Amino acid sequence: MKKNKLRQIWAEGRPVLHGWLSIASPFSAEIMAAQDYDAISIDIQHGAVDYKDVLGMFQAMRASEKVIMARVPWLDPSWIMKVLDAGAYGIICPMINTRAQAEEFVRYMRYPPLGERSFGPTRAIYAAGANYAAEANDEILAFAMIETAEAMANLEEIASTPGLDGIYVGPADLAFSLSKGELTPAFDREEPEVIAAIKTIRDTCHRHGIKVALHCGTAEYAARAVEWGFDMTTVSGDSRLLAAASAQSVDTWRTLTAGTASQNTNKEGY
């Protein structure tokens, strides 16, 4: 089985740059995978994608040799196992709030005797290579999302779950939950209490020997997170990057041509 390159990056003491896909297009996935990300995930939870889209996007990204992962819609064994069978090298599972849920997630991720994943790697056996059944448990990454006040209260128990590789921080829902709805959901938080919670997650993960990742809106904030000691940072995503680049292009055009219409009108004599 092909080795998970993220494990090698972390072994060398380097942070992982993680891309994010929510547009159901193999072409846009291929474009993103051609950039210098270390890993890219498809967002099945909130992205405009279904399983057939996931399969085609995985295939489109294969040549890039990026580490391909996905965020599943929920703690659902059918989704987790099916996406793994499609060739995912990592799964991000949302809304893990208790140790019991974390243990359940790990069981769905691992083949016996470590878990209860059903064998049937339809595409994975071709994309990942031979000896998949024997090596998948050691290569595939399981990231539980911490994004609620309940999860923060159970953080120690979740982070110490055997077989869990890391915690992925969802700052939008986390801030929303911790503030009881008073803070607007968004990335790149600056509130001292939210930053303190994020750093508490970091410290807890590292104390238990697992990785910690943070979803960021900008490269600048992601760089701060790396300075804080985060092992993986997600920088924006395909839909947001497209919107930002389009907006910048349109604004530039509008600015540069602001006086052109009136000048052309005067030339025509109207």
matplotlib code that plots the C-alpha trace (Angstrom):
import matplotlib.pyplot as plt

x = [0.0, 1.2, 2.4, 0.5, 2.8, 1.3, 2.8, 6.2, 5.8, 4.9, 7.8, 10.1, 8.6, 6.8, 3.2, 0.7, -1.0, -4.5, -6.9, -10.7, -13.2, -16.9, -17.7, -18.8, -16.4, -13.5, -12.0, -11.9, -10.6, -7.8, -6.9, -6.7, -4.7, -2.2, -1.3, 1.3, -1.0, 0.1, -3.4, -6.9, -10.3, -13.7, -16.4, -19.3, -21.0, -21.6, -20.3, -22.5, -21.3, -22.6, -20.9, -20.6, -19.0, -16.6, -15.5, -14.8, -13.0, -10.8, -9.9, -9.2, -6.8, -5.0, -2.2, -1.2, -0.2, -1.7, -3.0, -6.8, -9.2, -12.9, -15.2, -18.2, -21.7, -22.0, -21.0, -22.4, -20.7, -22.2, -20.6, -17.3, -16.8, -17.9, -15.6, -12.7, -13.5, -13.4, -9.8, -9.7, -6.5, -8.2, -11.6, -12.7, -15.9, -18.0, -19.7, -17.8, -19.0, -18.2, -15.6, -18.3, -18.8, -15.0, -14.7, -17.5, -15.8, -12.5, -14.3, -15.8, -12.4, -10.4, -10.5, -10.6, -9.3, -9.0, -12.5, -15.5, -14.9, -16.3, -13.9, -14.7, -12.2, -13.8, -11.5, -9.0, -7.4, -6.4, -5.6, -3.7, -2.0, -1.5, -1.7, -4.4, -6.2, -3.1, -1.8, -4.8, -5.2, -1.7, -2.0, -5.4, -6.0, -9.0, -9.7, -12.6, -14.0, -14.3, -16.8, -19.2, -19.2, -20.1, -17.0, -14.8, -16.2, -15.2, -12.0, -9.6, -11.7, -12.0, -8.3, -7.3, -9.4, -7.2, -6.9, -7.8, -5.0, -6.1, -8.6, -9.8, -11.0, -14.1, -13.8, -17.1, -19.3, -17.0, -17.4, -21.1, -21.6, -19.3, -21.0, -24.5, -25.2, -23.9, -20.9, -21.5, -20.1, -16.9, -13.2, -10.1, -11.4, -9.9, -11.9, -9.6, -11.9, -12.1, -8.4, -7.9, -10.2, -8.3, -5.0, -6.5, -7.4, -3.8, -2.3, -4.6, -4.0, -0.2, -0.3, -2.1, 0.3, -2.2, -2.2, -4.3, -5.7, -7.4, -9.8, -8.7, -10.0, -6.7, -3.1, -2.1, -4.2, -3.1, 0.5, -0.3, -1.8, 1.4, 3.3, 0.9, 1.9, -0.9, 0.1, -2.3, -4.0, -6.7, -6.6, -10.0, -11.4, -12.4, -15.6, -14.3, -11.1, -13.1, -15.4, -12.4, -10.5, -13.6, -14.4, -10.9, -10.9, -14.3, -13.3, -10.1, -12.0, -14.6, -12.0, -9.9, -12.9, -14.9, -14.6, -14.7, -18.5, -18.9, -16.0, -17.4, -20.8, -19.4, -17.4, -20.7, -22.3, -25.2]
y = [0.0, 3.5, 5.3, 8.3, 11.2, 13.3, 10.9, 11.5, 15.3, 15.2, 12.8, 15.5, 18.2, 20.1, 21.4, 20.2, 22.6, 21.4, 22.3, 22.2, 21.3, 21.9, 22.3, 19.1, 19.2, 16.9, 19.7, 22.2, 19.4, 18.7, 22.4, 22.6, 19.4, 20.9, 23.5, 23.0, 21.6, 18.6, 17.2, 18.1, 17.1, 17.0, 18.5, 16.1, 17.6, 21.1, 20.9, 20.6, 17.0, 13.5, 10.1, 10.0, 13.4, 12.3, 9.3, 11.4, 14.0, 11.4, 10.0, 13.5, 14.2, 10.9, 12.0, 14.8, 12.4, 14.6, 13.0, 12.8, 13.0, 13.9, 15.3, 13.0, 14.3, 12.8, 9.9, 7.4, 4.1, 3.8, 7.1, 6.6, 3.1, 4.0, 7.0, 4.9, 2.3, 5.1, 5.7, 8.3, 8.4, 10.3, 11.0, 14.2, 13.4, 16.4, 17.0, 14.5, 15.5, 12.5, 9.7, 7.2, 8.9, 9.1, 5.4, 4.7, 6.7, 4.9, 1.5, 2.5, 3.5, 0.4, -3.2, -6.0, -6.5, -2.8, -2.0, -3.1, -1.7, -4.0, -5.2, -4.0, -1.4, -1.0, 1.7, 2.0, -1.4, 0.1, 3.6, 2.7, -0.4, -4.0, -5.3, -2.7, -4.8, -5.4, -1.8, 0.5, 0.6, 2.1, 4.6, 6.1, 9.1, 9.5, 13.2, 14.0, 17.5, 19.5, 22.3, 22.5, 23.4, 19.8, 18.6, 21.0, 19.7, 16.2, 17.2, 15.1, 11.9, 12.5, 13.2, 10.1, 7.8, 4.9, 4.9, 8.5, 10.3, 13.9, 16.5, 19.0, 22.3, 23.9, 27.5, 28.7, 26.3, 26.3, 30.0, 29.9, 27.1, 28.5, 31.9, 30.3, 31.9, 35.4, 35.2, 35.0, 31.8, 32.6, 31.5, 33.3, 34.1, 37.0, 36.7, 36.0, 33.3, 31.5, 31.6, 30.3, 27.4, 26.7, 26.6, 24.4, 21.9, 22.1, 21.5, 18.6, 16.9, 17.1, 15.9, 12.8, 12.3, 13.1, 15.8, 19.0, 20.8, 24.2, 25.4, 28.9, 31.5, 33.1, 32.1, 34.8, 33.3, 29.8, 30.9, 32.2, 28.8, 27.1, 29.4, 28.3, 24.7, 23.4, 20.4, 21.0, 24.1, 24.4, 27.7, 28.7, 26.5, 26.3, 28.2, 31.0, 31.3, 31.6, 34.2, 36.2, 36.1, 37.0, 39.9, 41.3, 41.1, 42.8, 45.5, 46.2, 46.4, 48.7, 51.0, 51.2, 51.9, 54.2, 57.3, 55.5, 55.4, 59.2, 59.9, 57.6, 59.2, 62.6, 61.5, 60.2, 63.6, 62.3]
z = [0.0, -0.8, 2.3, 3.8, 3.1, 5.9, 8.4, 6.8, 6.9, 10.6, 11.3, 9.8, 12.1, 9.3, 9.2, 6.6, 4.2, 3.6, 0.7, 0.7, -2.0, -1.9, -5.7, -7.4, -10.3, -11.2, -13.2, -10.3, -8.0, -10.6, -10.6, -6.8, -6.7, -9.2, -6.6, -3.8, -1.1, 0.9, 1.3, 0.0, 1.4, -0.2, 2.0, 1.8, 4.8, 3.6, 0.0, -3.0, -3.7, -3.5, -3.7, -7.5, -7.4, -4.7, -6.8, -9.9, -7.9, -6.3, -9.7, -11.1, -8.2, -8.3, -10.6, -8.3, -5.6, -3.0, 0.2, -0.5, 2.3, 2.9, 5.6, 5.8, 6.5, 10.0, 12.3, 9.8, 9.1, 5.6, 4.6, 6.4, 4.9, 1.4, 1.2, 2.5, -0.2, -2.7, -1.8, 1.0, 3.0, 5.8, 7.2, 9.1, 11.1, 12.3, 15.6, 17.8, 21.3, 23.5, 24.1, 23.0, 19.7, 19.2, 19.9, 17.5, 14.8, 15.2, 15.0, 11.6, 10.4, 11.2, 10.0, 12.6, 15.1, 15.7, 14.4, 12.5, 9.0, 6.4, 3.7, 0.1, -1.0, -4.5, -5.8, -2.9, -3.7, -7.1, -6.0, -2.8, -4.1, -2.9, 0.6, 1.4, 4.0, 6.0, 6.0, 5.8, 9.6, 9.9, 7.0, 7.1, 9.3, 11.6, 12.5, 14.9, 14.7, 18.0, 17.4, 20.4, 24.1, 24.9, 23.0, 24.9, 28.2, 27.1, 25.4, 27.5, 27.0, 23.3, 22.7, 24.6, 22.5, 21.2, 17.4, 17.0, 14.9, 15.5, 16.2, 13.6, 15.0, 13.4, 14.7, 13.2, 15.1, 18.1, 18.6, 17.9, 20.5, 23.2, 23.0, 23.0, 19.7, 20.5, 18.1, 14.4, 12.9, 11.0, 10.6, 11.8, 15.3, 17.3, 20.4, 23.4, 24.7, 21.4, 20.8, 24.4, 23.6, 20.3, 22.1, 24.8, 22.1, 20.8, 24.1, 24.9, 21.6, 21.9, 25.5, 24.2, 21.3, 18.5, 15.8, 15.7, 12.7, 12.3, 9.5, 8.5, 6.1, 5.1, 4.7, 7.2, 10.0, 9.1, 9.4, 12.9, 13.7, 12.6, 15.0, 17.7, 17.0, 14.8, 12.8, 9.9, 8.6, 6.0, 4.0, 2.6, -0.1, -3.8, -3.6, -1.4, -3.4, -6.6, -5.1, -3.7, -7.0, -9.0, -6.7, -6.9, -10.7, -11.0, -8.5, -10.4, -13.7, -12.2, -10.8, -13.9, -16.2, -13.8, -16.1, -19.4, -19.9, -19.5, -21.8, -24.5, -24.1, -24.6, -27.7, -29.3, -28.6, -26.6]

ax = plt.figure().add_subplot(projection="3d")
ax.plot(x, y, z, "-o")
ax.set_aspect("equal")
plt.show()
